[in-house]
Amino acid sequence: MKSILIIGGSGFVGSHLAGHLGARYKVVTTHFRHPLKVPETNDLPLSVAKLDWLKEMLFSNQPEVIIYAAGRSEPEWTEDPKNAKALDLVQVAGPTAILSASQMLGSKVIYLSSSHVFDATRGNYYETDVTMPITAMGKVKVGAENSIRGRALNYLILRSPPLLGRGPASHPTFVDRWAFDWGRGHTVAADDQIRHNYATMSEYCAWVQRCIESPLKNRILHFGGLSRTSEYELACSLAARFGVAANKVVRKPATADKKLDYSLNFTQSVKLLEVQPMLLKQSIDLLEENLLVSGA
């Protein structure tokens, strides 16, 4: 049985990965402020700034695979200049510290990156396309990717679009916030200028599992859905599915002269890992199924 360490296991992505992988492997997770007990996993406190404790934790657990899922991703937080230092610490210094502490173990490092490493001028980005980020999050992700590619002996960099699903109480997702607002009869304002090929968290977890089990190393892989969709179109689709009145979704005021497209081409994942990406309607079907199971 593989041993897996998830750095940032209390966040949205990390907690879902822990739940999915915990039933299959020996999984240890870490948290910074918010401990989150996931069945069949062990959880430890960790600050990526404390290198000595980081090294001790790695050598005591001897993970075969290290998944770096730490950090916040909400644009309102990541793009705020006052958070620049904290963003750089978690997204660049953290992965670099993991690398320096893990090389002697021979662990496979999986870094979870983002479609925001691109400039969004055309969409359908391949793994080999030049990264020219225009957001603070994209810039630190590129910094971490470059550090990993230059230092790691066995790595995968996994880029994805925003993911659909429910987060833990300490890390609610935009889907959680929309559902909360609709439940109180409020209107949701969504962006109609930025397009992504959204995918559900359950699709993503299955993809990461395939990456763990594959012999692939030292490469970048993309994942996403088959539909290029704006946040506004997504909100309208979710509202219609869950019986929310159409007038409870409005467009945010335009903030740019042209629309941006962050969509990712994932042909390599389909060929190498035999994943089956979904259309938006299929993803919403799966999301609804997961929400019903979670609320049972």
C-alpha angles and dihedrals in degrees: 000000000000119000114224131189117200113199105206097024095159095063130088097270097032095051093050092047090049091052093047097043098036092075091054108034142023101273131190119184133193132212134191106200107347118056112207121189111214116187115259094014136096120227129207134183114247140173113192087212091067101077096177093056090043092055092046092050093049095048093046093052099035095203118199090205128031117196115196107209100146126130142053123278106186107126092220088062103033094049095049107105092217089066095051095104094049091045092053092046094055100034102039111013092042098056090042090054091049090053095050091049098043105046094087090054094055090228121167108241118212113191117195108219135172145240086244090085086085131073094239094227096129114000129214090089120189125215090251096053118114114264114231107163121199097187132070090240091051092050095053091044090055089048091054093045091052091049092051095046091050098045113023122092095197119024147139123202110204118197122194142166123246109300129228120229147086120291131210118272092263093050110037115184128224087260089056091050093049092049090049093050093046090048089058092047094253128142121247120219113208134184117254096182102068123066129198134170094238122204133186124256092241091056089048095050091052090051093050089050090055089050090052093050095044124090090230116128141169097022144103122243132190131212136182147120130290095245125078103214138170121230088249093053090048092050091049091050093049092046091052092048094050097043098254116152114258092236090064089077120067135170119258114238111272114262101177138048095235139027120261126220120200096170118144130221109226102181091126093056091049092050100039102034102024094232119169111219119205139225116245092258091053091048091051089049089054092044091052091049091051093047091052091050091048092050096046 
